[in-house]
Amino acid sequence: MGIRYSILAAAVAVAPLAQAETDDNWKGEAELGVLITSGNTDETIINGRLGLAHEVERWRSKGELSSKYSETEDETTAEEYRASAETNYKFDERQYWFLRGAYEDDRFSGYDFESSVTTGYGNRVWQVGERSFLDLSAGAGYRYNKLDTVNAEGEDTEKEAIARLAGQFDYALSDSSLFRQKLSSEIGLDDNNTITESETSLQANVVGNLSMKAAYRIKHVSDPPAGSESTDKEFSLSLLYGF
């Protein structure tokens, strides 16, 4: 049931993006780079990401797909696939309602997969120009995670209501460079398992639509599956192509 909820939420969130193919109110970016990880996997691997965003007067939507994979001596040492989609209905220039769906399949996390769907209220509390802003949001939803093995209670799934707190701060350092900080926390209301993610990045234009990006990402699970680390850290250097 949880998977269906997440797929439905992602479909609703992505729906406005389909319209992006027929008008000019959209933008996207493709990313390819080197990723250095520590935690459940300690690797230097190649990662890829594709993002798409669409904005009109009342709607703002974004979707993202990313993956990482590494293999040594015919043995897979890292494998992860992530997908997320979010749509915002803007009540005015600052306030909005959001609906978000997310799915993650990390082979070495202790989870078979992780999924969630959330909805709530957001506010663009500060903005200067088009590229500098601060968004804060709060909402509630549902988490459905499947474990690789059964836990101490003899269960192989985590199903619970969650509260979500999130923020994104973008600051244009110049016409050709951007600092970005993303932070989110999904708090379990039944088992109190909290998943917090932070991503700090800096990107600078190299030539044309091509930019260089450095990013540092941390994911912390307060109650991870048995045998798994509670914190994963990633540092990446990549080329970013905007279109």
C-alpha positions in Angstrom: 0.0 0.0 0.0 2.8 2.4 0.9 4.4 2.0 -2.5 1.1 2.8 -4.3 0.8 5.9 -2.2 4.3 7.1 -3.1 3.8 6.3 -6.8 0.5 8.2 -6.8 2.0 11.2 -5.0 4.9 11.2 -7.4 2.6 11.0 -10.4 0.5 13.9 -9.1 3.6 15.9 -8.4 5.1 15.2 -11.8 1.9 15.9 -13.8 2.5 19.6 -14.2 6.0 18.8 -15.5 4.5 17.1 -18.5 3.1 20.5 -19.6 6.7 21.8 -19.5 7.4 20.0 -22.8 4.9 22.3 -24.6 5.8 25.7 -23.2 8.9 27.7 -22.3 8.3 27.9 -18.5 10.7 25.1 -17.7 14.3 24.3 -17.1 16.5 21.3 -16.4 19.9 20.1 -15.6 22.0 17.0 -16.1 24.9 16.1 -13.8 27.7 13.7 -14.0 30.6 13.5 -11.6 32.8 11.7 -9.1 31.4 10.8 -5.7 33.4 9.9 -2.6 31.3 8.2 0.1 31.7 7.0 3.7 29.4 5.1 6.0 27.6 2.0 4.7 29.9 2.2 1.6 33.4 3.6 1.4 34.0 4.2 -2.3 35.0 6.6 -5.0 32.3 6.1 -7.7 30.6 7.8 -10.6 27.2 9.4 -10.0 24.6 10.9 -12.3 21.5 13.1 -11.8 18.7 14.5 -13.9 16.5 17.3 -12.7 13.5 19.1 -14.2 11.6 22.2 -13.0 8.5 24.0 -14.2 6.9 27.2 -12.9 3.9 29.2 -14.0 1.7 31.7 -12.1 0.1 29.3 -9.7 2.1 26.1 -9.9 5.8 25.3 -9.3 7.0 21.7 -9.7 10.2 19.8 -9.7 11.3 16.3 -10.2 14.7 14.6 -9.8 16.3 11.2 -10.7 19.7 10.2 -9.5 21.9 7.1 -9.3 25.3 5.8 -8.3 27.0 2.6 -9.1 30.4 1.0 -8.6 31.9 -2.4 -9.3 35.2 -3.9 -8.5 36.4 -7.4 -9.7 32.9 -8.3 -10.9 31.5 -7.4 -7.5 29.0 -4.6 -6.9 30.3 -2.3 -4.2 27.7 0.6 -4.4 24.3 0.8 -6.0 21.7 3.4 -5.3 18.7 4.9 -7.1 16.7 7.9 -5.9 13.6 9.6 -7.3 11.6 12.5 -5.9 8.9 14.8 -7.2 7.2 17.8 -5.6 4.5 20.2 -6.7 3.6 23.5 -5.1 0.3 25.4 -5.5 1.0 29.1 -4.8 -1.6 30.9 -2.8 0.3 34.2 -3.4 3.9 35.2 -4.1 5.2 33.6 -0.8 2.7 31.0 0.5 2.2 27.6 -1.1 0.8 24.1 -0.5 3.1 21.2 -1.4 2.7 17.6 -2.2 5.8 15.5 -2.3 6.7 11.8 -3.1 10.1 10.2 -2.7 11.6 6.7 -3.3 15.1 5.4 -2.6 16.7 2.0 -3.3 20.1 1.8 -1.7 21.5 -1.8 -1.9 23.8 -1.3 1.1 21.6 0.7 3.4 19.9 -2.2 5.2 16.6 -1.3 3.4 15.2 -3.0 0.3 13.7 0.4 -0.4 12.5 3.6 1.4 9.4 5.6 0.3 7.3 8.4 1.7 4.5 10.8 0.7 4.0 14.1 2.5 1.9 17.3 2.1 1.8 20.6 3.9 2.4 24.3 4.0 5.4 26.2 2.7 6.5 29.9 2.7 9.1 31.7 0.7 10.1 33.9 3.7 12.8 35.8 1.8 13.7 36.5 -1.8 16.0 38.8 -3.7 15.8 38.6 -7.5 15.1 35.3 -9.1 18.1 33.3 -7.8 18.3 34.1 -4.1 15.6 32.9 -1.7 14.7 31.0 1.5 11.9 28.4 1.4 10.6 26.8 4.7 8.0 24.1 4.8 6.2 21.9 7.3 3.8 19.0 6.8 2.8 15.5 7.5 2.5 12.2 5.6 3.3 8.5 5.6 6.4 6.4 5.4 6.7 2.9 4.0 10.1 1.3 4.2 11.0 -2.4 3.5 13.9 -3.9 5.3 16.4 -6.4 3.8 15.8 -8.7 6.9 13.3 -8.9 9.7 14.0 -6.7 12.7 13.9 -7.6 16.4 10.1 -7.5 16.4 10.0 -10.0 13.5 8.8 -7.4 11.0 10.3 -6.6 7.6 8.6 -3.3 7.1 8.5 0.2 8.7 5.1 1.8 8.3 4.2 5.0 10.2 2.9 8.5 10.0 5.6 11.2 9.8 6.0 14.9 10.2 8.3 16.7 7.7 10.3 19.8 8.2 12.3 21.2 5.3 14.2 24.3 4.1 16.1 25.4 1.0 18.4 28.4 0.9 19.7 29.6 -2.5 22.1 32.6 -2.6 23.5 34.0 -5.9 27.1 34.9 -5.1 27.5 36.4 -8.5 25.9 36.2 -12.0 27.8 33.0 -12.6 27.9 31.3 -9.1 25.4 29.9 -6.7 25.4 28.6 -3.1 22.7 26.2 -2.1 21.8 24.6 1.2 19.0 22.0 1.5 17.9 20.5 4.8 15.0 18.1 5.6 13.9 15.9 8.5 11.2 13.3 8.5 10.2 12.4 12.0 8.4 9.1 12.7 5.3 9.7 14.9 5.0 6.0 15.9 8.5 4.5 16.2 10.2 7.9 16.5 12.7 7.0 13.7 14.0 10.3 12.3 15.7 10.6 8.9 17.6 13.8 8.4 19.3 14.9 5.1 21.5 17.9 4.4 23.1 18.9 1.1 25.5 21.9 0.8 26.6 22.8 -2.7 28.5 25.5 -4.6 28.3 25.8 -8.3 30.1 28.1 -10.7 29.7 28.6 -14.5 32.6 27.4 -16.6 31.4 28.2 -20.1 28.0 28.5 -21.7 25.5 26.2 -20.0 28.3 24.1 -18.4 29.0 24.6 -14.7 31.3 22.9 -12.1 29.6 21.8 -8.9 31.0 20.7 -5.5 28.5 19.2 -3.0 28.6 17.6 0.5 25.6 15.5 1.5 24.8 13.8 4.9 22.0 11.4 5.6 21.4 10.4 9.3 18.9 7.7 10.4 18.3 7.8 14.1 17.3 4.1 14.3 19.0 2.3 11.3 18.5 -1.3 10.4 20.7 -3.8 12.2 24.2 -3.9 10.8 23.9 -0.5 9.1 25.6 2.7 9.9 23.4 5.6 11.1 25.2 8.2 9.0 26.2 8.3 5.4 28.4 11.1 4.0 29.1 12.0 0.4 31.4 14.5 -1.2 31.0 15.0 -5.0 32.7 17.0 -7.8 30.7 17.1 -11.0 29.9 18.9 -14.2 26.4 20.3 -14.5 24.8 21.1 -17.8 21.7 23.4 -17.7 19.1 23.4 -20.4 
